[in-house]
């Protein structure tokens, strides 16, 4: 599903670049970055925390409905808060006021994301059931791009259509959603239930927010310092590398419920599984990085044209990301969270967010898109290395836990 979510927009990106131009493409990228930040707030980390709760209670229909009610209630409240934030920004800031139409067009993704409870289907391991509906929605919206966007005057249509797939997909998946929660009674959650869900998701929300500081929000921050043209180059490079990452991130998301269920019965089995998983998917990530570095610039020249060649330099820096992020994903999402280390996971990413602000802002201000790309590399390295060290010290690192066991065994033999 993630392949479709990023793959179709990627396929339409060359057409949009041709019809809109670099400057308008940069304006669209800035509006989408704002919407992504607000989408992150509505998620509140539920794609992990609520998915885990659903997975554990998969055989309890009443509990599944109760979880859906409280999570959906909170997401609606957060979405309304996002609309209020846009209105306040438009009132106080001229730039926000001038772009409010684009912000509203992009906000369709937030509404659609609230309607479609991916966390529910992920926890139930029923993503296949709704994948066809979601893909159909994306294909419909993808087709409309070529019908409705003909020139740079169609910027608002282009921005809306980049978000409309979320909205249409959420609406089309409503029958499956209602069927999944039919085992219990739909009701407004009480205050204790709301507070409990907020507390449960808080560590993951902090980590998710921290991740967004140095991923999605970086486009927003860069847009504050550079012209739309530079942001347009950065947007193209970032879209390409994110599309490459879906090759293994889709697999990772599908594996997470299995790892969570495994962790409830056998912690050692989790480490063994992740060790093998890292070896297999890590090879794919290294191959992806090499392909991006050597082939990516030619793809940009051939697909987007010579006016977008500055994006090739940014893309070559981004080429390091796939083989770095795979480590942070397995150390963090696939190991720390299933094994109950949510607080440590959050602290690592909060530190990374602080580190990102320290390096990204001056790098973007002084060196533009290239500086922003190198700042991303530095932050992702910080995350992966920090998680690796923490897990090793606790004897839970998928790579070194056998070594820890052997070392401890030898020490006991020497003592005897």
Secondary structure, DSSP 8 states (H G I E B T S, - for coil): -HHHHHHHHHHHHHHHHHHHHHHHHHHHHHHHHHHHHHHHHHHTTHHHHHHHHHHHTTT-HHHHHHHHHHHHHHHHHHHHHHHHHHHHHHHH-HHHHHTHHHHHHHTHHHHHHHHS-HHHHHHTT-HHHHHHHHHHHHHHHHHHHHHH--SGGGHHHHHHHHHHHHHHHHHHTHHHHHHHTTTS------HHHHHHHHHHHHHHHHHHHHHHHTTHHHHHHHHHHS-HHHHHHHHHHHHHHHHHHHHHHHHHHHHHHHHHHHHTT-HHHHHHHHHHHHHHHHHHHHHHHHHHHHHHHHHHHHHH-GGGTHHHHHHHHHTTHHHHHHHHIIIIIIIITTTT-HHHHHHHHHHHHHHHHHHHHHHHHHHHHHHHHHHHHHHHHHHHHHHHHHHHHTT--TTTHHHHHHHHHHHHHHH-
